Amino acid sequence: MTYPVQKSDNEWQAVLNKEQFRVLREKGTEAPFTGAYDKHMPAEGVYTCAACEAPLYKANHKFKSGCGWPAYFDSIPGAVTRHTDRTFGMARTEIVCSKCGGHLGHVFKGEGYPTPTDERHCVNSISLNFQKDDPVTGESGAAGSKVQV
């Protein structure tokens, strides 16, 4: 599949750090409970792709799952693409950024979380950035824009 943002590995390595490249471009996974956004629970704002800054998840889609990675019950419409991932001898649903194809994590269904979709988008923190200002609606949360945690 092709994505609107196309870069060579060398171009990605020039804009991503080593761990971001490993996760976003090589489909790696960060260790559980280590990511900056696991326990990050703002009331408003948007999580964007760390590679291309595309808006992916609204802060109010995030919930506490206890899984060790940021969890969202839904994405911004059209922002995330799903693929079947058959690594490790099982079928899982991989999620990637629809703009650049960066690996975000996996979606799990039917786990019984009290959310509107009964889905858990289990996302690597390193695949994300957070913006207090909502680039989707143009609404402003607290003062400032891109937040480093």
C-alpha positions as CSV (number, residue, x, y, z in Angstrom):
1,M,0.0,0.0,0.0
2,T,1.2,3.5,-0.7
3,Y,0.6,6.6,1.5
4,P,0.5,10.3,0.7
5,V,3.8,10.9,2.5
6,Q,6.6,8.9,0.9
7,K,10.2,9.0,2.1
8,S,13.2,6.7,1.8
9,D,14.7,5.0,4.9
10,N,17.5,7.6,4.9
11,E,15.0,10.5,4.8
12,W,13.0,9.0,7.7
13,Q,16.3,8.4,9.7
14,A,17.1,12.1,9.2
15,V,13.8,13.2,11.0
16,L,13.2,10.3,13.5
17,N,15.4,9.2,16.4
18,K,16.6,5.6,16.4
19,E,13.7,4.3,18.6
20,Q,11.1,6.2,16.6
21,F,12.5,4.7,13.4
22,R,12.6,1.2,14.9
23,V,8.9,1.4,16.0
24,L,7.4,3.6,13.2
25,R,9.3,2.3,10.2
26,E,10.3,-1.3,11.3
27,K,7.1,-2.1,13.2
28,G,8.8,-2.4,16.6
29,T,7.2,-2.2,20.0
30,E,8.3,-0.1,23.0
31,A,8.4,-1.8,26.4
32,P,5.2,-1.6,28.3
33,F,4.8,1.1,31.0
34,T,7.7,3.1,29.6
35,G,6.1,5.4,27.2
36,A,5.5,9.1,27.8
37,Y,1.8,8.9,27.0
38,D,0.7,5.8,28.9
39,K,-0.5,7.7,31.9
40,H,-1.0,11.0,30.1
41,M,-4.7,11.8,30.5
42,P,-5.5,15.4,29.2
43,A,-9.1,16.5,28.9
44,E,-8.6,18.0,25.5
45,G,-6.1,18.0,22.6
46,V,-5.0,15.7,19.9
47,Y,-2.3,13.0,19.6
48,T,-0.5,13.2,16.2
49,C,1.8,11.0,14.3
50,A,5.4,11.5,15.4
51,A,6.6,11.0,11.9
52,C,4.3,13.2,9.8
53,E,2.2,15.1,12.5
54,A,-1.1,13.9,11.1
55,P,-3.9,14.1,13.7
56,L,-4.7,10.5,14.9
57,Y,-6.6,10.5,18.2
58,K,-8.5,13.0,20.2
59,A,-7.7,13.2,23.9
60,N,-11.3,12.3,24.8
61,H,-10.9,8.9,22.9
62,K,-8.2,7.9,25.4
63,F,-9.0,5.6,28.3
64,K,-7.1,3.8,31.1
65,S,-6.7,0.1,30.1
66,G,-3.8,-0.8,32.4
67,C,-2.1,-2.5,29.4
68,G,1.1,-0.5,29.6
69,W,0.6,1.5,26.4
70,P,-1.7,4.4,25.5
71,A,-5.2,3.1,24.8
72,Y,-7.9,4.7,22.6
73,F,-11.4,3.5,21.8
74,D,-11.5,5.2,18.4
75,S,-9.4,7.3,16.0
76,I,-10.1,10.4,14.1
77,P,-12.1,9.2,11.0
78,G,-9.7,8.2,8.2
79,A,-6.6,8.8,10.2
80,V,-5.7,5.2,10.9
81,T,-5.5,2.3,8.5
82,R,-5.9,-1.3,9.6
83,H,-3.9,-4.3,8.3
84,T,-3.9,-8.0,9.2
85,D,-0.6,-8.8,11.0
86,R,0.3,-12.5,11.0
87,T,3.6,-12.3,12.9
88,F,4.2,-14.4,16.0
89,G,1.9,-17.2,14.7
90,M,-1.4,-15.3,15.3
91,A,-3.6,-12.9,13.4
92,R,-3.8,-9.4,14.9
93,T,-5.0,-6.1,13.5
94,E,-2.1,-3.7,13.0
95,I,-2.8,0.0,12.9
96,V,-0.7,2.5,10.9
97,C,-0.9,6.2,10.1
98,S,-3.0,6.7,7.0
99,K,-0.8,9.6,5.9
100,C,2.7,8.1,6.1
101,G,2.2,4.4,7.0
102,G,4.0,4.7,10.3
103,H,3.4,1.7,12.6
104,L,1.3,2.8,15.6
105,G,0.4,-0.5,17.3
106,H,-2.6,-2.9,17.2
107,V,-6.4,-2.9,17.7
108,F,-8.0,-5.5,20.0
109,K,-11.8,-6.0,20.0
110,G,-14.3,-7.5,22.5
111,E,-12.2,-7.2,25.6
112,G,-15.1,-5.8,27.6
113,Y,-13.9,-2.3,28.3
114,P,-16.7,0.2,29.0
115,T,-16.2,2.2,25.9
116,P,-18.5,3.1,23.0
117,T,-16.7,0.8,20.5
118,D,-15.5,-2.1,22.7
119,E,-12.1,-1.7,21.0
120,R,-8.7,-0.9,22.3
121,H,-6.2,0.8,20.0
122,C,-3.0,-0.1,21.8
123,V,-0.5,2.5,20.6
124,N,3.2,3.0,21.1
125,S,3.8,6.3,22.8
126,I,6.9,6.8,20.7
127,S,4.7,6.8,17.6
128,L,2.9,9.9,18.9
129,N,3.2,13.6,19.7
130,F,0.6,15.5,21.7
131,Q,-0.9,19.0,20.8
132,K,-3.0,20.9,23.3
133,D,-4.5,22.8,20.3
134,D,-6.8,20.7,18.2
135,P,-5.5,20.8,14.6
136,V,-8.7,19.0,13.5
137,T,-11.2,21.6,14.7
138,G,-8.9,24.6,15.2
139,E,-10.1,24.8,18.8
140,S,-7.5,25.8,21.5
141,G,-7.1,24.1,24.8
142,A,-4.6,25.5,27.2
143,A,-2.0,28.0,25.8
144,G,0.7,26.5,23.6
145,S,0.7,23.9,21.0
146,K,3.1,20.9,20.7
147,V,3.7,19.4,24.1
148,Q,6.8,17.3,25.1
149,V,6.2,15.1,28.1
